[in-house]
Amino acid sequence: MTTTESSTLDSLRLAMENWFTRHPSVLVAYSGGVDSALVMALAHEALSKSGGRALACIGTSPSYPQRELEAALALAKQVGAQVRVVPTEEHLDPNYAANPQNRCYFCKSELYDRLIQIAQAENFSTIVDGNNATDFAQGPAERPGSLAAQERKVRSPLAECGITKEQVRELAKSMGLSVWNKPAMPCTSSRVPHGTPIVPTLLKKIEAAESALLALGFKELRVRHHGDIARIELPEKDFANILSQRAEITAALKACGYKFVTLDLIPFQSGSLHNANHT
């Protein structure tokens, strides 16, 4: 990764400070990933100085692992930001539970509708998310949740300030945020093939399987759900390690409810479950 000049990082940070100065009461849709964590930290920093208000809101549901919630809350505490857990119930929406290609649209619609209720009740003028300029370079088909945000006038200050994913990580690192190099971790529902119904018990099964692998020291991974089969995806550099621990891993994932445990010989690739070229 090319290192961004310090002066450029300073300019980007100032641009974000100016953005929040113009929007002095914000709700941050905060997941604990690097993008929304940076927005949370910058909103807190800017509005604490200017006398504004920022509240980070974490939407929790069966598709959001408990380990992610705990980590997100710990980071907010470290930053000193105000944070609130907001239960969501997208899994009760038949449109979401059917697990269509645009599943994320229904998830984000549920979250943003909850945040709109809070904003209206507590006089927050603006809701923001963590989308960056790199995200917006992708088409709407790849990011159906963005349509839900657009419909509800959710703002994306990172994208509006032209900040790319690479710059997000460098800014987060410069601010001492521990998630600066955290791998992307989409919701647990993304491990389930489209068309397979989403139910909480299934999501908990996947969460337990991935938590078992994380506890063994693997950092970037997916457990893809295929009925009785758990298909593990890892970067190629981890192949030897997982094979050396195959007995322990097999036992752990069978304890989660899987009958068969497989390693995908194609290295980890985000979104591969729905990639037509990845079979």
C-alpha positions as CSV (number, residue, x, y, z in Angstrom):
1,M,0.0,0.0,0.0
2,T,1.3,3.4,-1.0
3,T,1.8,5.6,2.0
4,T,-0.1,8.8,1.9
5,E,1.9,11.9,2.7
6,S,1.4,13.3,6.2
7,S,0.3,16.6,4.8
8,T,-2.3,14.9,2.7
9,L,-3.6,13.1,5.7
10,D,-3.8,16.3,7.6
11,S,-5.8,17.9,4.8
12,L,-8.2,15.0,4.7
13,R,-8.7,15.1,8.4
14,L,-9.3,18.9,8.2
15,A,-11.8,18.3,5.4
16,M,-13.7,15.9,7.6
17,E,-13.6,18.3,10.5
18,N,-15.0,21.1,8.4
19,W,-17.7,18.7,7.1
20,F,-18.9,17.9,10.7
21,T,-18.7,21.6,11.6
22,R,-21.3,22.2,8.9
23,H,-23.4,19.3,10.3
24,P,-23.2,19.8,14.1
25,S,-25.6,17.0,15.2
26,V,-25.1,13.6,13.7
27,L,-26.0,10.0,14.2
28,V,-23.3,7.6,13.0
29,A,-24.3,4.2,11.6
30,Y,-21.4,2.4,13.4
31,S,-20.5,-1.3,12.8
32,G,-17.0,-1.5,14.3
33,G,-15.3,-1.8,10.9
34,V,-12.6,0.6,10.0
35,D,-14.7,2.9,7.8
36,S,-17.5,3.6,10.3
37,A,-15.0,3.6,13.2
38,L,-13.1,6.4,11.5
39,V,-16.3,8.4,10.9
40,M,-17.2,7.9,14.6
41,A,-13.8,9.0,15.8
42,L,-13.7,12.1,13.5
43,A,-17.2,13.1,14.3
44,H,-16.5,12.8,18.0
45,E,-13.2,14.8,17.7
46,A,-14.7,17.6,15.6
47,L,-18.0,18.0,17.4
48,S,-16.5,17.8,20.8
49,K,-14.4,20.9,19.9
50,S,-17.2,22.8,18.3
51,G,-20.0,22.1,20.8
52,G,-22.0,19.8,18.5
53,R,-23.4,16.3,19.2
54,A,-22.4,13.0,17.8
55,L,-24.0,9.6,18.7
56,A,-22.7,6.3,17.3
57,C,-25.5,3.8,16.8
58,I,-24.8,0.0,16.5
59,G,-27.6,-2.0,14.9
60,T,-27.7,-5.4,16.5
61,S,-29.5,-8.5,15.3
62,P,-28.9,-12.2,14.9
63,S,-26.7,-11.4,11.8
64,Y,-24.3,-9.3,13.9
65,P,-21.8,-11.5,15.9
66,Q,-21.5,-10.9,19.6
67,R,-17.7,-10.6,19.3
68,E,-18.1,-7.8,16.8
69,L,-20.5,-5.9,19.2
70,E,-18.1,-6.3,22.1
71,A,-15.2,-5.0,20.0
72,A,-17.2,-2.1,18.6
73,L,-18.3,-1.0,22.1
74,A,-14.7,-1.3,23.4
75,L,-13.4,0.9,20.6
76,A,-16.1,3.6,21.1
77,K,-15.1,3.6,24.8
78,Q,-11.4,4.0,23.9
79,V,-12.3,6.9,21.6
80,G,-14.6,8.5,24.2
81,A,-17.5,8.6,21.8
82,Q,-21.1,8.3,22.8
83,V,-22.5,5.0,21.6
84,R,-25.9,3.3,21.7
85,V,-27.0,-0.2,20.8
86,V,-30.0,-0.2,18.6
87,P,-31.8,-3.6,18.2
88,T,-33.0,-4.3,14.7
89,E,-35.4,-6.9,13.4
90,E,-34.6,-7.3,9.7
91,H,-34.7,-11.1,10.1
92,L,-38.5,-10.8,10.7
93,D,-39.0,-9.1,7.3
94,P,-40.0,-11.8,4.8
95,N,-38.2,-9.9,2.1
96,Y,-34.9,-10.1,4.0
97,A,-35.5,-13.7,5.3
98,A,-35.9,-15.0,1.8
99,N,-32.3,-14.0,1.2
100,P,-32.6,-12.5,-2.3
101,Q,-29.7,-10.9,-4.2
102,N,-30.7,-7.5,-2.7
103,R,-30.9,-8.7,0.8
104,C,-28.7,-5.9,2.1
105,Y,-31.3,-3.4,0.9
106,F,-33.9,-4.7,3.4
107,C,-31.3,-4.9,6.2
108,K,-30.1,-1.3,5.7
109,S,-33.7,-0.1,5.3
110,E,-34.5,-1.5,8.8
111,L,-31.4,0.1,10.3
112,Y,-31.9,3.5,8.8
113,D,-35.6,3.6,9.7
114,R,-34.6,3.0,13.3
115,L,-32.0,5.7,13.2
116,I,-34.5,8.1,11.6
117,Q,-36.8,7.5,14.6
118,I,-34.0,8.4,17.0
119,A,-32.9,11.4,15.0
120,Q,-36.5,12.8,14.9
121,A,-37.1,12.1,18.6
122,E,-33.7,13.6,19.8
123,N,-33.2,16.4,17.2
124,F,-30.3,15.0,15.3
125,S,-30.1,16.7,11.9
126,T,-28.0,14.3,10.0
127,I,-27.4,10.5,9.7
128,V,-24.1,9.4,8.3
129,D,-22.5,6.1,7.3
130,G,-19.0,4.9,6.6
131,N,-19.1,4.6,2.8
132,N,-15.9,5.9,1.2
133,A,-15.0,7.1,-2.3
134,T,-13.8,3.6,-3.3
135,D,-17.2,2.1,-2.4
136,F,-19.0,4.6,-4.6
137,A,-16.9,3.5,-7.5
138,Q,-18.8,0.2,-7.5
139,G,-22.1,0.0,-9.2
140,P,-25.5,-0.2,-7.3
141,A,-25.8,-3.9,-8.0
142,E,-22.8,-4.6,-5.8
143,R,-24.0,-2.3,-3.0
144,P,-27.8,-2.6,-2.7
145,G,-27.6,-1.2,0.8
146,S,-26.5,2.1,-0.7
147,L,-29.9,2.5,-2.3
148,A,-31.6,2.3,1.1
149,A,-29.2,5.0,2.4
150,Q,-29.9,7.2,-0.7
151,E,-33.7,6.9,-0.3
152,R,-33.4,8.0,3.4
153,K,-30.9,10.9,2.7
154,V,-28.1,9.2,4.7
155,R,-24.9,11.1,4.1
156,S,-21.4,9.6,3.5
157,P,-18.8,12.2,4.6
158,L,-15.8,10.0,3.7
159,A,-17.1,9.7,0.1
160,E,-18.1,13.4,0.0
161,C,-14.6,14.4,1.0
162,G,-13.1,12.1,-1.6
163,I,-11.4,9.7,0.9
164,T,-10.6,6.3,-0.5
165,K,-10.4,3.0,1.3
166,E,-6.6,3.2,1.4
167,Q,-6.7,6.6,2.9
168,V,-9.3,5.5,5.4
169,R,-6.9,2.9,6.7
170,E,-4.0,5.4,6.8
171,L,-6.1,8.0,8.6
172,A,-7.3,5.4,11.1
173,K,-3.7,4.3,11.7
174,S,-2.5,7.9,12.2
175,M,-5.2,8.4,14.8
176,G,-4.2,5.2,16.7
177,L,-7.5,3.3,15.9
178,S,-6.8,-0.4,16.6
179,V,-9.1,-1.4,13.6
180,W,-7.0,0.4,11.0
181,N,-5.9,-2.9,9.5
182,K,-9.0,-4.9,10.4
183,P,-10.2,-7.2,7.6
184,A,-13.7,-6.5,6.2
185,M,-16.3,-8.5,8.1
186,P,-19.7,-8.4,6.4
187,C,-22.7,-9.6,8.4
188,T,-23.1,-13.3,9.0
189,S,-25.9,-13.6,6.4
190,S,-23.4,-13.0,3.7
191,R,-22.1,-16.6,4.3
192,V,-25.4,-18.1,3.2
193,P,-26.2,-18.7,-0.6
194,H,-28.9,-16.5,-1.9
195,G,-32.2,-18.3,-1.8
196,T,-31.5,-20.2,1.3
197,P,-33.8,-18.7,4.0
198,I,-32.1,-16.7,6.7
199,V,-33.1,-17.8,10.2
200,P,-31.4,-16.8,13.6
201,T,-30.4,-20.4,14.4
202,L,-28.5,-20.7,11.2
203,L,-26.7,-17.4,11.8
204,K,-25.7,-18.5,15.3
205,K,-24.2,-21.7,13.9
206,I,-22.1,-19.8,11.4
207,E,-21.0,-17.3,14.1
208,A,-19.9,-20.1,16.4
209,A,-17.9,-21.8,13.6
210,E,-16.1,-18.5,12.7
211,S,-15.5,-17.7,16.3
212,A,-13.8,-21.1,16.7
213,L,-11.4,-20.4,13.9
214,L,-10.7,-16.9,15.1
215,A,-9.9,-18.3,18.5
216,L,-7.3,-20.6,16.9
217,G,-5.5,-17.5,15.5
218,F,-6.9,-17.1,12.0
219,K,-7.7,-13.5,11.2
220,E,-9.2,-13.3,7.7
221,L,-11.7,-16.0,7.0
222,R,-15.2,-17.0,6.1
223,V,-17.2,-20.1,6.9
224,R,-19.5,-20.5,4.0
225,H,-22.7,-22.4,4.8
226,H,-23.9,-25.2,2.4
227,G,-26.4,-27.2,4.4
228,D,-24.4,-29.8,6.4
229,I,-21.1,-28.6,4.9
230,A,-19.0,-25.8,6.3
231,R,-16.7,-24.5,3.5
232,I,-13.7,-22.6,5.0
233,E,-12.1,-19.9,3.0
234,L,-8.7,-18.6,4.1
235,P,-5.8,-16.7,2.4
236,E,-3.4,-19.1,0.8
237,K,-0.7,-18.2,3.4
238,D,-2.9,-19.9,6.1
239,F,-3.4,-23.2,4.2
240,A,-0.5,-25.0,5.9
241,N,-1.5,-23.8,9.3
242,I,-5.1,-24.9,9.0
243,L,-4.1,-28.4,7.7
244,S,-1.8,-28.8,10.7
245,Q,-4.8,-28.1,13.0
246,R,-7.3,-30.0,10.9
247,A,-8.4,-32.5,13.7
248,E,-9.0,-29.7,16.2
249,I,-10.8,-27.5,13.6
250,T,-13.0,-30.4,12.4
251,A,-14.0,-31.2,15.9
252,A,-14.8,-27.6,16.7
253,L,-17.0,-27.1,13.6
254,K,-18.8,-30.4,14.0
255,A,-19.6,-29.3,17.5
256,C,-21.3,-26.3,15.9
257,G,-23.6,-28.6,14.0
258,Y,-21.8,-29.2,10.7
259,K,-21.4,-32.8,9.5
260,F,-18.7,-32.1,7.0
261,V,-15.8,-29.6,7.1
262,T,-14.0,-28.6,3.9
263,L,-11.2,-26.2,2.9
264,D,-11.7,-24.3,-0.3
265,L,-8.6,-24.6,-2.4
266,I,-9.3,-21.3,-4.0
267,P,-7.9,-18.7,-1.6
268,F,-10.2,-16.4,0.3
269,Q,-12.0,-13.8,-1.8
270,S,-14.6,-11.4,-0.3
271,G,-18.0,-12.0,-1.9
272,S,-17.0,-15.3,-3.5
273,L,-20.1,-17.1,-2.4
274,H,-22.1,-15.1,-4.9
275,N,-19.4,-14.9,-7.6
276,A,-20.4,-16.9,-10.6
277,N,-16.7,-17.7,-11.4
278,H,-16.2,-19.2,-8.0
279,T,-17.7,-22.7,-7.9
